[in-house]
Amino acid sequence: MDLNWIVAALRHCGRIQAFKRGKSLHSHLVRHGFCRNVFLANNLIAMYVDFAFLNDARRLFDETPDRNVVTWTTMVSAYTNTGRPDEAIELFTQMLESQSEIPNGFMYSAVLKACGLVGNLELGKLIHRRISRAKLEFDTVLMNTLLDMYVKCGSLIDARKVFNEINVTNLTSWNTMISGYSKEGLMEEAVDLFHRMPELPDVVSWNSIIRWFRE
């Protein structure tokens, strides 16, 4: 059986929300003993996540004997993106305790989003230290997520330090910092950054500035 064909079929089922076809394919794989393959298991979990069947995805995750970092990240991201950040953080903590896999930038990004949603600044700072030790500061997307976490947790001093340390800032970096200052009523800092933007401001930039004047 061609594994690439199976994976393509699983992804297609997830994209078009073909629930019955996806579950039928899953049953077929179980009968033929393919589910012990971590690559297939990861794609099955991702399919159930696409279906928004998180309980099924978690059940399959728990039944997968040989997980890799993709397995963990898929489930953690699913919890974060569906408004269940506490479960995302709990699962991330389990992975760290198991010492079975080393987190990567994708995992750190998912957990940082969860930290921002629940205001878990302590874990956010722990992840920041791990990012520094892993020398992942070159990843602008990851650093923007870290920046956003500090802003959401109300730690603007830490946010500004991260902003100043980002090697290549983009529009998201500037907007996140400007919005953070604006929401805290620090309009002098917000306007100063707004005028220093290297790119033309977009709708988000302008909204962050004019929001304060409306209030």
C-alpha positions in Angstrom: 0.0 0.0 0.0 1.4 3.4 -1.0 1.9 5.5 2.1 2.1 8.7 0.2 -1.3 7.9 -1.4 -2.8 7.2 2.0 -1.5 10.5 3.5 -2.8 12.4 0.5 -6.2 10.8 1.0 -6.2 11.6 4.7 -5.3 15.3 4.0 -8.0 15.5 1.3 -10.6 14.1 3.7 -9.7 16.7 6.2 -9.8 19.6 3.7 -13.2 18.7 2.3 -14.7 17.5 5.6 -15.3 14.0 4.4 -16.1 12.5 7.8 -17.4 9.1 6.7 -14.7 8.6 4.2 -12.0 9.6 6.7 -13.3 7.3 9.4 -13.6 4.4 6.9 -10.0 5.0 5.9 -8.9 5.0 9.5 -10.7 1.7 10.1 -9.0 0.2 7.1 -5.6 1.3 8.4 -6.3 -0.2 11.8 -7.3 -3.6 10.3 -4.1 -3.8 8.4 -1.9 -2.7 11.3 -0.7 0.6 9.7 -1.6 2.8 12.6 1.7 2.0 14.4 3.4 4.0 11.7 4.0 7.5 13.4 3.9 9.3 10.0 0.4 7.9 9.3 -0.7 8.4 12.9 0.3 12.1 12.7 -1.8 12.5 9.6 -4.8 10.7 11.1 -4.6 13.0 14.1 -4.4 16.0 11.8 -7.4 14.8 9.9 -9.5 14.6 13.1 -8.3 18.0 14.1 -9.4 19.3 10.7 -12.8 17.7 11.4 -12.8 19.5 14.8 -13.2 16.1 16.4 -10.7 16.8 19.1 -11.8 14.0 21.4 -11.1 11.5 18.6 -7.8 13.2 17.8 -6.8 13.0 21.5 -7.9 9.3 21.7 -5.7 8.5 18.8 -2.8 10.6 20.2 -3.0 8.6 23.5 -3.1 5.3 21.6 0.0 6.2 19.5 3.0 4.4 21.1 5.8 6.1 19.3 5.1 9.8 19.2 7.5 12.4 17.7 7.5 16.2 18.0 5.0 16.5 15.2 2.6 14.3 17.1 2.8 16.5 20.2 2.7 19.8 18.2 -0.3 18.8 16.2 -2.3 18.1 19.4 -1.0 21.2 21.3 -1.7 23.5 18.4 -5.3 22.0 18.1 -6.0 22.8 21.7 -4.6 26.3 21.4 -6.4 27.1 18.2 -9.8 25.9 19.5 -9.8 28.0 22.6 -8.5 25.3 25.0 -5.1 26.8 26.0 -5.0 25.2 29.5 -5.1 21.7 27.8 -2.4 22.8 25.4 -0.1 23.9 28.2 -0.8 20.7 30.2 0.1 18.6 27.2 3.3 20.6 26.5 4.3 20.1 30.1 3.7 16.4 29.8 6.1 16.3 26.8 8.8 18.2 28.7 8.4 15.8 31.7 8.6 12.7 29.4 11.8 14.0 27.9 10.8 12.0 24.8 11.1 14.9 22.3 12.9 18.2 22.0 10.4 21.1 21.2 10.9 23.0 18.0 9.9 26.5 16.9 6.4 25.3 15.8 5.8 23.8 19.3 7.1 26.9 21.1 4.9 29.1 18.9 1.8 27.0 19.8 2.5 27.1 23.5 3.3 30.8 23.5 -0.1 31.5 22.0 -1.7 29.5 24.8 0.3 31.4 27.4 -0.9 34.7 26.0 -4.5 33.5 26.1 -4.4 32.5 29.7 -1.8 35.1 30.9 0.8 32.5 31.9 3.8 34.8 32.0 6.0 32.4 34.0 5.8 29.7 31.4 6.2 32.2 28.6 9.4 33.4 30.2 10.6 29.8 30.5 10.0 29.2 26.8 11.8 32.5 26.0 14.9 31.1 27.8 14.6 27.8 25.9 14.3 29.7 22.6 17.5 31.6 23.4 19.4 28.5 24.4 18.3 26.8 21.2 19.4 29.9 19.2 16.0 30.3 17.5 16.0 34.1 17.6 16.5 34.2 13.8 12.9 33.0 13.4 10.9 36.2 13.0 7.5 34.4 13.1 8.5 32.8 16.4 9.8 36.0 17.8 6.6 37.8 16.9 4.6 35.1 18.7 6.9 35.7 21.8 6.4 39.4 21.5 2.6 38.9 21.3 2.7 36.7 24.4 4.4 39.4 26.4 2.0 42.0 25.2 -1.1 39.9 26.0 0.4 39.2 29.5 0.8 42.9 30.0 4.6 42.8 30.3 5.5 45.6 27.9 9.1 46.0 29.1 9.8 42.4 28.2 7.9 42.9 24.9 10.0 45.9 24.0 13.2 44.0 24.7 12.1 41.2 22.4 11.1 43.8 19.7 14.5 45.5 19.9 16.2 42.1 19.6 14.3 40.8 16.5 16.9 40.6 13.7 14.4 41.4 10.9 11.2 43.0 12.1 8.2 43.0 9.9 4.8 44.7 9.9 3.4 42.3 12.4 6.3 43.1 14.8 5.6 46.8 14.7 1.8 46.4 14.9 2.0 44.1 17.9 4.2 46.6 19.8 2.1 49.6 18.8 -1.1 47.9 19.7 0.4 46.9 23.1 1.3 50.4 24.0 -2.1 51.7 22.7 -4.1 49.3 24.8 -2.2 50.3 27.9 -2.8 54.0 27.1 0.9 54.7 26.5 0.2 56.8 23.4 3.4 58.7 23.3 5.3 55.4 22.9 2.7 54.1 20.4 2.8 57.2 18.3 6.6 57.3 18.4 6.8 53.8 17.0 4.1 54.5 14.5 6.1 57.4 13.0 9.2 55.2 12.9 7.7 52.3 11.0 9.9 51.4 8.0 6.9 50.2 6.1 3.6 52.0 5.3 1.1 51.6 8.1 -1.8 49.3 7.4 -5.3 49.2 8.8 -4.1 47.5 12.0 -1.5 50.2 12.5 -4.0 53.0 12.1 -6.7 51.3 14.2 -4.2 51.0 17.1 -3.6 54.8 17.0 -7.1 56.1 16.4 -8.6 53.7 19.0 -7.2 55.9 21.8 -8.6 59.1 20.3 -12.1 57.5 20.1 -12.1 56.6 23.8 
